[in-house]
Amino acid sequence: LRYTLDIDPETQHITFPAMLIQPVVENAIAQGLEHTLNGWEILIRTQKQGKILRVEIKDTGSGSSEKETIGTRLLNVKERVHSLFDGLGKIFFEHNPPSGLSVIFEVPCG
């Protein structure tokens, strides 16, 4: 298990609810690590794009489709993003070729 934090210095002062990241990382470990024989990596990256904070959690696990990925844990995260950011926050799921999944948050940041 290896991890990388790629935190853009421009985002270090921006507040982001940790309890949105934690269940995504937990889910990535639960879904990806047990199916991987060659090691497993996770990347947490932040970027500021205009007035949007982008937080990406990317893993090299076995991956899955968005439909398969939205279990109870991630469905709760999706609902919290919508609620915490007054409907302006977004969460996306993308495949990481050759394997793995990215969960991407885009939320307003003054």
C-alpha positions in Angstrom: 0.0 0.0 0.0 1.5 3.3 -1.1 0.0 6.8 -1.1 0.8 10.2 -2.4 -0.5 13.6 -1.4 -0.3 16.2 -4.1 -1.6 19.3 -2.4 -1.5 22.5 -4.4 -0.1 25.3 -2.1 -2.9 27.5 -3.4 -5.5 25.2 -1.8 -3.9 24.8 1.6 -6.0 27.6 3.2 -9.3 26.3 1.8 -11.5 24.4 4.2 -12.8 21.0 2.9 -14.8 18.6 5.1 -12.5 15.7 5.9 -15.4 13.4 6.4 -16.0 13.5 2.6 -12.5 12.2 1.9 -12.3 9.5 4.6 -15.2 7.3 3.3 -13.9 7.5 -0.3 -10.4 6.4 0.8 -12.0 3.6 2.9 -14.1 2.5 0.0 -11.0 2.5 -2.3 -9.1 0.3 0.1 -12.0 -2.1 0.7 -12.8 -2.4 -3.0 -9.3 -2.2 -4.5 -6.7 -3.6 -2.1 -8.2 -7.0 -1.7 -8.3 -7.7 -5.4 -4.7 -6.5 -6.1 -1.7 -8.7 -6.0 1.0 -6.3 -7.3 0.6 -3.6 -4.7 -1.8 -0.7 -4.6 -1.5 3.0 -4.7 -3.7 5.9 -3.9 -3.3 9.6 -4.8 -5.0 12.5 -3.2 -4.6 15.7 -5.2 -6.0 19.2 -4.8 -6.2 22.0 -7.3 -7.9 25.3 -7.5 -9.5 26.1 -10.8 -10.9 29.7 -10.7 -13.5 29.6 -7.9 -13.7 25.8 -7.8 -11.7 23.5 -5.5 -11.0 20.2 -7.1 -10.1 17.2 -4.9 -9.2 14.0 -6.6 -8.8 10.6 -5.0 -7.3 8.2 -7.4 -6.5 4.5 -6.8 -4.9 1.7 -8.8 -7.3 -1.0 -7.6 -9.4 -3.2 -9.7 -11.8 -0.4 -10.6 -15.5 -0.6 -11.2 -18.2 1.2 -13.1 -20.0 4.2 -11.6 -23.1 2.1 -11.2 -21.2 -0.5 -9.2 -19.3 2.1 -7.2 -22.2 3.9 -5.8 -22.7 1.8 -2.7 -24.3 3.2 0.5 -21.0 4.8 1.6 -20.5 6.8 -1.6 -24.2 7.6 -2.0 -24.0 9.2 1.5 -20.9 11.2 0.4 -22.7 12.3 -2.7 -25.7 13.5 -0.7 -23.4 15.3 1.8 -21.6 17.1 -1.0 -25.0 18.3 -2.4 -26.2 19.4 1.0 -23.0 21.0 2.3 -22.5 23.1 -0.8 -26.1 24.1 -1.4 -26.4 22.0 -4.5 -23.3 23.6 -6.1 -20.9 20.8 -5.2 -20.3 17.9 -7.6 -18.8 14.5 -7.4 -17.6 12.5 -10.4 -16.3 8.9 -10.9 -13.8 8.1 -13.7 -11.9 5.0 -14.7 -8.1 5.1 -14.4 -6.6 3.0 -17.3 -5.3 0.4 -16.9 -7.0 -0.1 -13.5 -8.5 1.8 -10.7 -11.0 4.6 -10.1 -10.9 8.3 -9.5 -13.4 10.1 -7.3 -13.4 13.8 -8.0 -15.0 16.5 -6.0 -15.6 20.0 -7.4 -16.9 22.5 -4.9 -17.1 26.3 -4.8 -14.4 28.1 -2.9 -14.7 31.9 -2.6 
